[in-house]
Amino acid sequence: MDLDWAHALPVGILMFVGTVVAAMRRRAGRSLAQRQFPRLAERLGLRFEAPRYDGWVGQLKGAFEGHDVLVQPDERARIVVLLRQPLQIDLRTFQHWKRAPEGKSAFSFKERKLNAWLPNRWCADGLEGVLGDNGALAAALDALRVHPHVKQLVLDEERLEFTLDYGSPPYIPAGDVQALLQSGARIVGEVEACFGV
């Protein structure tokens, strides 16, 4: 068998072409988001803030389904949904606390995959069962867990924030924003209902 360097040439060319095509798709997606975000803001009743730098998309701010929100696709693609008032909860897709924060207890959802995705699960003492047994909250969190572009989630005392990965340069396709905002507002609404807000 002759393992001449010329035999590898077609594979190298295919890899190069694939890289170029992927880069062009990301650039085209970002360009499309730049054109669609102002119209999306109008449709969702949000405020569009023009980007600070050329080539950036800009961001959306305002009230969505009763919560203040921020859609920031540029520096790091993220969506933030603010809680109406501070609540004793801390959910994260990464380990943050080495021991229980003061006044909080660990809790678990009935779904093992959700517990594995959220290794950091703390809430106010006495609400462990209320949050852990809330099937609607678990379903809303699971919708983000299975989303192919959700990279990280933090729900702390003041806000729900999740970062997204659509490649580099960062952006969020306008077509995904509404569904992601609805998921975020649904999670925050369920948590607030558990706390009686």
Secondary structure, 3 states (H helix, E strand, C coil): CCCCHHHCHHHHHHHHHHHHHHHHHHHHHHHHHHHHHHHHHHHHCCEEECCCCCCCCCEEEEEECCEEEEEECCCCCEEEEECCCCCCEEEECCCCCCCCCCCEEECCCCCHHHHHHCCEEEEECCCHHHHHCCHHHHHHHHHHHCCCCEEEEEECCCEEEEEECCCCCCCCCHHHHHHHHHHHHHHHHHHHHHCCC
